[in-house]
Amino acid sequence: MNKIDEMTSLHLRNEAQFFTFNLEENGDLYAINIFKIKEIIKYKNEFIDIISDVPFVEGLIVVRDYNIPVVDMRKWFHYRNINDNLDNYKVPTDDKIIMICDFSGILVGIRIYSAKRILTKKWSEITRNDDDSNPSQKVIGHTKYYDNKIVQIVDIEKMAVEAFPWIEAEKEKELENISKIDLDKYILIADDSKPVLNIMSKIMEKLSLKYKTFNNGQELLDFLFSNGSENIGVIITDLEMPVASGFEVIKQVKNNKIYSHIPIIVNSSMSGKSNEEMAKSLNADGFVSKSNPKEIEQSIKKALNIN
């Protein structure tokens, strides 16, 4: 419950916490949301070789009987295609400092150079990166460190998809198991990850639903409050987004008599019972692990009382 209380408290203040780190000595500062990290370890054994065509996948580590694949994030920043030779771009240290992260129940180790401090920021202090002209963009935004140095927020969903293409392949296969929903209203979707918005678009099209996507909660709220609630069926939102978080979406919609009837489904990569309980504590109407097609279909039907 402490984790739920801490996350809820941050969302109430429209804040987020980021773990900051370097990929090389005196290099740029990077960050990811602290709640995506399960633990940070210094691994003392050798990596176990695995078969992979992806040049920034390093191998496997074994932690408490879990086999966890590891990627070198510095290599990933230089990655463009599977034929790249990235040996000169590996994290430049023999120390194996690994962030173990959870992607919708899939554990992935991320190798970094050094750990820095935890950074607490209001979402209004985070600037989103909207460079859609660069498909290889690997950061979703930036903010400032304690000394005003720039901190780049990493799109780790993009990294996971590029490291393990089977994640997307499984979702593509799962699309075959969902079917049309008869609804003449729009689904509004907010998420700051382009890979997530891409798969959500595919899910909506497979369900034959009308939809609109937004890069953050504020864009969704602006659209909703400008166009009214009459043609809106369901809102699906991530929690951790720049400008306005998913909690801000839930709070503003549920506290407004005109819009409070609209069901809101939280779509989060932080899967697990504790996070479902957190979503409920925020007055959300449903919770799904990140972009699971069948869960999305079932949650929309449940929210709208469709059999």
Helices and strands as residue ranges (DSSP letters): H 2-12, E 15-22, E 29-33, G 34-36, E 37-43, E 57-63, E 66-72, H 73-77, G 87-89, E 96-103, E 106-112, E 114-122, G 123-125, E 127-128, E 139-144, E 150-154, H 156-163, H 166-174, G 175-177, E 186-190, H 194-206, E 210-214, H 217-227, E 232-237, H 246-254, E 264-268, H 273-281, E 286-289, H 293-303
